[in-house]
C-alpha cells in the first residue's frame, strides 16, 4: 500500500475508506498534492493511523490511468458572473488527433463563447458530453489518449481492484448507519405536478421549424427589456453634413494606411466627436445609482457590433486619450474578435457611453435603446445625398441622421441637444478638434 501511495502521490487522487464491520462506505474526494492534506492530515499520517489489523481498508483511485495515458478535457473557468453554459458544438470527433491547447468544443454562455481546449496532445478516445448539454466549469467533455492507443474507459471510471467494493456517494449524502434488514422500504413519492406553461404554445404548422434561443440572444432580450422597464427614455435627433469628414478621409487615406497600417474610417471621427461632447456635457457620461449620481472621470466608449450569434458591445478604454489611429486599431481588433467569437468578457465589461452604427446596414432613422448601466446611446445612420441649402443655393450634400436616446431622469433636453449639436459641429468641421473650440 505504501508503494502504491508513493507511486500516485504526484497525481490527484481520491481516497475511499471502507468500514467492513458494518458495510458503511464513505468516500472522501480531495486533491492530494505533495504535502497536501486529506481530512487535515498528510497522506503518510492517514496511512500510519490505520493499523494492519484495522477494520478499515484504504483504496486509492487515480484520476488518470495507471500509465498516465488518459486525460480529461474539461470546461474551463468561464468568468466571475457566469455559472454555466450550453455545449454548442464539438469541433473534433472521436479518433481525431489534437495538439496541446487545441480547441475541442465550444461552450456558449449568455455573454461570450468559451473554448474547451485539449490539455495534452493525443487522440480523442471518447466524447463524454453531448451538444446541447448544460455544463459548468469542471464538466468533463472528452477523454484524450496521449499515446493514441488508450481504451475508451474514462480515467475517473476505472474499476477498483478485486475485493474492494465500489465507491458510494460522498460522505455528506451517505445513508445513516442502519442495517439493511431493519430498513423499511419507502413509499414511492407521487410524481411532481406538471408546470403550466406561462405562455400559450402555438400549434405546429407546416413549413415552420422551432429552434431554441441561444444564450446570447436570451441575454440580449433580457437586458433590452430591463432597459425599457428602468429608464425614462427619450430620443432627440439631428442631421450632419458629412462632406468635410468624408473629404478628410479621401485626402489622407493612403498616407494614413502607410503610416499606421490601418484604414481611416468614419467611426473614429464620431468617437472623437462623442468624446468632445461628453467632455462638454459630463452629465451624459454619468449614471444614477440609487439616490446618487455617479460622475465618471473617464470615457470608455462601447461600440455595438452585430455578429451572426447576436449583438455584442466591446469597449474602447480611455478613448479620450487616444488619437484617430489608435481608435481605428482598437475598433478593428474588437470587431474581428466579436465576429470570430473570441472576444472576452473583460473586453465587453463597463463602458460609459455607447455608439451604434445602424447605417452600415442601411438604416435611415431609428431610436436606439440605452445599454445599461449607461445613461445614453448615440445612433448613427446611413449617408444619403439630399438637396440642402448652402450659401443660398440648393446643392446635393451627403447627410446623416443622428439620434441620442438618453435617460430623462438624469439628463434634461437642454444637455441632450447641446451634446448632439457638439457632435454635429465637430463632424462637419474636424478642425475644431485641433483648435479645441
N, C-alpha and C positions, 0 to 999 in steps of 0.2 A: 504493500500500500504506500509506503514512504517513497518507493521508487517511482510509482505512478504519479504521486503528487509532485515529485521533483521534475518529472517529465512534463507535467501540464501546468506548472506554476506560472509559466510565462504567457499562458493564453487564458482568456476569460473562461471561467468555468462556473458551473452551478453545483451545489453540494446537496446531497439527499441523505437525510437521516431516517433510518427505518427502525422503529421500535417493534422488534419481533414478538415481544411478550404479549402485546395487545393489538398487534397488527395496525398500529396507528402510524401513518406516514405523514411526515411534514417535509416539505420541500422549501429550501431556502435558496433563492436565486440572488446571488450577489456576485459582482465582478471581483475577481481575485487578481491583484497585481502584486509584483514583488513587494512584500511588506504590507500589503493591503489587508483589511480586516474582514473576517467573517463572523458576524454576531459580536463585533467589537473585540474579537480575538484573532491574532495571526493564525495562519493555517497550521503552523507547527504546534501551537498551543492547543488548537482544537483537536488535532490528531493525537497529541500526547495526553490529552484529557481522557480519551476513550481507552480503557484498558483492553487487554487482549480477550478477556472473558466477558466484555461488556455486552449487554443485550442490544446495543446499538450497532448498526452496520453502516459504514461510511462508503458512499458511492459517488464518485466524481465523474461528471459528464462534461465533455468539452463541447464548445460551440463550433468547433471545426473537426474534420475527420482526423483519424489517428496520424495520417501522414501529412495533415495540413493542406490537403489538396483542394477542398471545397470551401468557398467563402460565400457569404451572403451579400447581395446588393440590397440596400435598404433605403427608405425615403429619408432624405436629409432634413435638418432643421429648416423650417420654412419661413421663419420670421416671428417677431415677438407677438404680433396680433393675429397670427394665422395658426389655427389649431388642427385643421385637417384640409384635405383636398380630394380631388377626383382624379383617379388614374386615367388620363386622357388617351394615351396611345403608347404602345411599345414600338420602339424604333429598331429593335432587334428581335429575332425569334430563336427558338431552341436550335442549337447546333451552330449558331453564328459565332465567329471569333470576335473578341473585343479587346481593346487596349486599355491600359490604366486610365481612369477618368473619362473614358468614352461614354457618351450618353446611351443608356439602355432604354429608358422610358421617360415620359414627361407627365408631371402632375399639375393639373390646373387648379389654381386657387381663385379666390374672389378678387385677387389683385394682380398676381403675376403667375407665370408658368415656371415651375421648378423642374430642373433636370435631375434624374436619378442616374448617377454615374457608376461605372464598374470600379470596385476597389482594387482589382487585380487584373492583369492581362490573362486571357484564357479563352475558354469556350463556354457558352451558356448551356448548362445542363438542363435547366428546368425554369419555366416561368411560373412562379407561385401565385401571384395575384392575377386578376383579370381586368381588362379595360372596363371602365365604368365603376370600379370599386372605390369606396371611400377609404382613404388611407390617412394615417397620422405619421408624424416623424418616428422613425424606427421600424415602420412596417416593412417586412421582407417582401420583395417583389420578384427576385430571381436568384438562382444559385449558379455560381461561376466555378468551373473546374479549371484550376491553374494549369494542369498538365493536359487538359483536353480529353482525359480518359476516365474521369470520375463517374460515380454512379449517380442516378437521378434522385437518390435519397438525400434529403436536406440534412446539413450538419446538425441542426438542432433537433432532428427527428431520429437520430441514431439510436438503435435499440440498446438497452442496457445489457451488461454481461449476464451470464447464466446465474440462476439462483438469486437474482436481485429483482424485487418487484418493480413494476413500472411506477414512474412518479405520479403523485396525486396532486390535486390543486394546491396552491400556496397556503402557507400557514394561516393567513387571515381568513381564508374561506374553508379551512379544514373542518370536518364534521366533529362534533363533540365525542369524547371517549365513551361510547356506548357499544356494548357487544351487539353483534349482528342479530343474535337470536332474540334480543329484547327490543329491537327496533320495531315500531309499529308502522305499517305502510300508511303513507299519507294519501288522503283522498284527492283525487285529481281536481285541480283548480279549474273553474269554469273558464272558457275562452273569453278573452277580453272583448268588450263590445266594439264593433266596427265604428271607426270615427266617421262622422258625417262630413261630407265634402263642404268646404266653406263656399265654394263657387260651383254653380251648375256645370256639369261636364257636357260639352257639345256632343251630340250623337255623331258617330263616324259617317263620313260621306265618301263617295267615290272621288278619286283624283285629289285626295288630301293625304297628308302624312303628318304625324305628330312626333316631334323631337323634343327632348328636354332642354331647357335653357342652360347655357354654360354658366359656370360660377361667376365669371367676369360680367356677363350680361345681367345676371341677377343682382350683382353688387352695384352696377351702374344704375339699374332700375330703382333699387332701394335708396341710393344716395340722391337721385334726382327727385324722387317723391318726398324724401325728408327735406330737401331744399325748398320745395314748394310749400311744405307744411310749416317751415320755420321762418323763412324770410318774408318781409313785406316787399316783394319785388316790383320794381318799376323800371321801365326801359325808356331811354331818350335816344334820339337819332341825330345824325348829321351826315354831311357828304363831303368828300375830299377829292380835290383835283390832283390826280396822280402824275401830272405832266412832268414836274421838276424831279420827283423821285425816280421816275422811270428814265428820264434823260440822264440823271446821275449814274444810274446803273448801266445804261447803254454806253456812256462815255468812258467809264473806268472798269468795265467788267473784265477785259483782258489783262490789264495791269494788276487788278485785284487778284485774279486767279494766279498770275505769275508770281506774285509776292507771297500770298497767303495760302495758296494751294486749295482754295475753296471758292465756289461761285458767290457772287454778291447778289442776294435776293432782296425781295421787298420786306420780308418778315423782320430782318434786322433793323430796318428803318422804323417799323412800327414798334418794335421792342424799345428802341431808343426814345421814340416819341412817348411811349407809355411810361418809361422811367422819368422823363421830364415832367409828364403830367402828374405822376404820383408824388414827385418832389414838390410840385406847386400846390397840390391838394392832398396832403398827407392823410386826411380822414378816409380817403378811398383805400388806402393801404392798411387801415385799422380794422378791428373786428370787435364785436360785442361779446363779452364773456360774463354772463350773469348780469349783475348790475354795474359792471365796469366796462370801460373801453380800453382795449389794448392797442397802443400805437407802436407799430413796428418800425424800428430804426434801420431795417434792411429791406431790400427789394428783391424778392425771389419771384420770377415770372414763370408761371405754369403755361405750357403750350399744349393745347388739346390736339391729340393725334388720333385719327381714325385708323384702326387696324382691322384685319379680317375677323379677329376674335372680339372686337369691341373697342370702345373709346378708352384711351389711357391719357394721362396728363403728366408727362415728365416736367421736371422743374429746372430752370436755369438759375443757378445760385448766384447771388450778388451781381445781378445784371447791371446795377448802377455803376459797377467798377469795370465793366467790360467794354471793349470797342466793337466796331462792326464785325471785324474778322473773328474775334473770339465768340461773339454771339452766333455767327453763321456756323462755326465749327461745332459749337455746343448743340445747336438745333439739328444739324445733320447727324451727329453722333447719337443723340437721343432718339431721333426719328427712326434711324436704322435699327437700333436696339428694340424699339417698340414694335416695328414690323417683323423683326426676326423672333420676337418673343423672349429676348434675353435681357430685357430691362429689369432692374432690381427694384425692390420696394423702396430703398433709400433714395433712389433717383426720382421717385414719384411722391415722396413724403414732403409735407409742408407746402410752401408756395403762398405768397401773399396777394397775388393778382393773376388772373388768367386771361389769355388771348386765344380766341377760337377763330380759325380762318375757314369759314364755310365757303368762301369764294373759290377755293380750289376745286370744289365740286359743282360750281355754277350757281350757288345761292345768291339771289339778288337782295333779299332782305329777310331778317329773322330776329327773334327776341331770345338771345341765349339765356340759359339758366345758370345761376350762381353755383360755383363749385365750393361747397362747404370745406373748411370753416372760413372762407374768404367772404368779402363783402361786395365784390363787384367783378364783372367779367366784360371784356371788350370783344365784340363780334365784328369780324372783317367779312366783306362780301366781294362778289365778282366785280371786275373792272369793265364798265360798259361805256362806249363812246356815246355821249349825249350832247345836244346843242346847248351851249352855255353863252351867256352874255359876258364878254371880256372886252373892256375898254370901249363899251358902247356898241360893239359888234357881236353878232351871233357867230360862234365858231364851235366846231366839234372838240370836245375835251374828254379824256379818259377819266371817268368819275367812279368813285367807290362809295357805297353807303356804309357807314359805320354805326354801331349800336352799343350803348353801355347799359347793361342791366345792373342795378345796384340795390342794396338793402336800404329801403326808405326809412327804416327805424333809425339808422345811423347817419345816412347821407341825405342831405337835402338836394332839391333840384338845382339850386344855385351851384353847389360844388360839382354836381354831375355835369352840368352844362359847361362850366369852366374847364373841367377836365377834357371833355370832348373837343372843346374849342382849342385847347392846347395841342391835342393830337392833330387836329386839322392844320394848325399853324405850322407845326414842325414838319409834317409830311409834305405840305405844299411848298415850304421853303426850308430845306435841311440846313441851310447856312446858319439858321438860328442856333443850332446845336454848337457850332463853332464859336459863335459870339456870345452864347449863353444869354439870349434875350427872348 
